[in-house]
């Protein structure tokens, strides 16, 4: 993928309210898709779609698996960035992403 394409996808994700909410709510502590859905009142199918999109552009990764009481495995997702700065300049925007140093 070209740099422009990645920048465009990052901009689109940060412009999307649900993606932004998900991304910045998992900086300090990873959460499952179900937890994100419940906490932010976003349909679970939308959370999975947004997480997939964010993983594709490396803004989110799967931190670990959690196992429920009945033995079901759930992925726990964590933001790979703690801050995003966008500067609109010609010929294209500049995006500065600060890596997430919170590895608690």
GIVEN-V531994 format. One record per pair of residues at least 6 apart in sequence whose ideal C-beta (glycine too) atoms are under 7 Angstrom apart, sorted by sequence separation. I is the first residue (numbers start at 1). J is the second residue. If there is no record, write none. Layout:
I;J / I;J
//
This chain:
13;19 / 14;20 / 25;31 / 36;42 / 37;43 / 54;60 / 55;61 / 67;73 / 68;74 / 87;93 / 37;44 / 86;93 / 87;94 / 65;73 / 66;74 / 51;60 / 65;74 / 86;95 / 34;44 / 37;47 / 65;75 / 66;76 / 25;36 / 33;44 / 36;47 / 65;76 / 84;95 / 85;96 / 64;76 / 62;75 / 63;76 / 84;97 / 22;36 / 33;47 / 63;77 / 25;40 / 33;48 / 62;77 / 63;78 / 83;98 / 81;97 / 82;98 / 60;77 / 61;78 / 81;98 / 33;51 / 60;78 / 81;99 / 82;100 / 21;40 / 60;79 / 61;80 / 80;99 / 81;100 / 82;101 / 59;79 / 60;80 / 80;100 / 82;102 / 59;80 / 79;100 / 58;80 / 59;81 / 18;42 / 22;47 / 51;77 / 18;46 / 22;50 / 22;51 / 19;50 / 23;54 / 18;50 / 22;54 / 30;63 / 19;53 / 30;64 / 32;66 / 19;54 / 23;59 / 23;60 / 13;53 / 34;74 / 13;54 / 32;74 / 32;75 / 13;57 / 32;76 / 31;76 / 13;59 / 30;76 / 31;77 / 10;57 / 30;77 / 9;57 / 30;78 / 6;57 / 26;77 / 26;78 / 27;79 / 26;79 / 24;79 / 27;82 / 23;79 / 14;84 / 14;86 / 27;100 / 28;102 / 11;86 / 27;102 / 11;93 / 11;95 / 7;92 / 10;95 / 7;93 / 4;92 / 7;95
//
